[in-house]
Amino acid sequence: MHNFLELQEKFDEFFHQKHFPEQPASLYEPLNYFLKLGGKRVRPVMCLMGNELFEEINPDAYPMAVAVELFHNFTLIHDDIMDKAPLRRGMSTVHAKYGEPTALLGGDVMLVVAYEYLKRIDGRYLKKILSLFNQTAMEVCEGQQLDMDFEKKEMVDMHEYIHMISLKTSVLLAASLRMGAILGGAGEGNQQHIYQFGKKLGIAFQVQDDYLDAFGDPEKFGKQVGGDIMSNKKTFLLIHALETAGKEGKKELTSLMESDRPDKVEKVLAFFRQCGIDAWARELKEKYIREAIGHLDEIAVTSVRKKPLTDLMHYLVQRDK
Amino acid sequence: MHNFLELQEKFDEFFHQKHFPEQPASLYEPLNYFLKLGGKRVRPVMCLMGNELFEEINPDAYPMAVAVELFHNFTLIHDDIMDKAPLRRGMSTVHAKYGEPTALLGGDVMLVVAYEYLKRIDGRYLKKILSLFNQTAMEVCEGQQLDMDFEKKEMVDMHEYIHMISLKTSVLLAASLRMGAILGGAGEGNQQHIYQFGKKLGIAFQVQDDYLDAFGDPEKFGKQVGGDIMSNKKTFLLIHALETAGKEGKKELTSLMESDRPDKVEKVLAFFRQCGIDAWARELKEKYIREAIGHLDEIAVTSVRKKPLTDLMHYLVQRDK
């Protein structure tokens, strides 16, 4: 059994190779640039962990993990175009540095290369894994579309928001674990539990992300606290506040959000605290963590094999924070 | 054996089904719109023809042909974004009608659905076909990138141009035939000949396209004659003219291209005729047709089986025109 850092190192060793041809450099160099920006490689490590939960690591898990990481990077490159984002990890995005057409085409070809890595998987597992990968890829695109749709909508209810967040971020975490489990020979029941563990964990992570953007310690958070409030982003916090504040409260919050007063963030945070949104969000995160743990408990392998996944969970979502 | 129209009808019957989920309609409806714009379905028919050259049509040839057609449409949607094209087949392009983000994301998801169709192929052939499909998809992206690079380059030589055109348009025709041949159980030699037949045919078609844009009958051509000259597009004709016109001629042609005089098209055409570019282009097309036929001749099946491919060739490239 290996822990997160060990698997990250194993993956990096394998990932540190040429993924693209040399020419035309105008197409492939921007992709090498983007991959060098780094990242925690959470998804490929989850592929390896899902695999090792059931069996010693199958050599095919490495190309599969590369496929997942390339897919994730493809979505980042294209999302950055759609969001007109100038920076990613403190560096220029691909379209900002090389132009939109190259970023678009580069993302496309990165997706094709992801499938070329998937193709290496043994024929016994290939179709099952392709199915799950395709289904997940479609869902991730659907999540991004819903996210864009929601920006134009006045009201989004909690049910819709959780659905969107699940598609946009959770299903890829869930599928990474399950793809590993398939390669490890897991049965259908165990596969479903590991998938649900990943999905619930992903939602808990997103609740935490929304929470920290509002209530996080600016020193530790790394991003500007209050950014979501400044940009009127629909988050777990805002949606719940609008749903529970009552008619007058809703009016007050809406008018605060629409204003550009200098103390907007401060005022909205005070409003959130007054309604107990901070405590509610901590409890919501706890609820998803408990559900995730429930699914992990149901997986029919010895507890010791589950340790890396429990550690991963604590790494991604800090409890009581 | 079936001819082009029969195979087109068979394909359309299979293609006329839902390829995408209902929801979110904001993502999938634009794709249904685009597919309804139609097209000659040349590539999927080539999948079926490549298959029937060797064997009765394998049922897996239909989902494979759908994958190729969806891939082709994905490239059109994304190319239209890159080229900022407002119209395709006389109708609004996806990005013009639904916005760039949706066109980008819709293209992405269409590519994923193409892979979902490929997944249906029998395990005996799946990896070989995925390999060829992935290789081809990468080449098509490379061709599009080179095409964009060439727009910014002052001089492009004939060798580079033929390389770009092969990647951008010919390899997908060639691969469609070869994917069909793989499903038909063709050996390596036959596969290579059918691939080269498609590739040479594709280049001949592009020479013809460049030729007709300059010298075609406006009544029959369907597009504005002289469009390439108006937009200073690098074509077989222009590149050859610049390479062979001598120092003075090159100067004259360059200054004509850079001008926006009302008789620019007329003057450039006169220049082309004076240098014999029209006759040269007809001969170049003939040369590629002869090479295509040479590869078809080498395929070890009875002549009668080759008839649909010969007819397809005459449909795509008219000789002595």
Interface residues (C-beta under 8 A of the other chain):
Chain A: P21 Q23 P24 S26 L27 H78 I81 M82 E100 P101 T102 L104 L105 G107 D108 V109 L111 V112 V113 Y115 E116 K119 G123 L126 K127 L130 S131 N134 A137 M138 C141 E142 Q144 Q145 L146 M148 D149
Chain B: P21 Q23 P24 S26 L27 H78 I81 M82 E100 P101 T102 L104 L105 G107 D108 V109 L111 V112 V113 Y115 E116 K119 G123 L126 K127 L130 S131 N134 A137 M138 C141 E142 Q144 Q145 L146 M148 D149
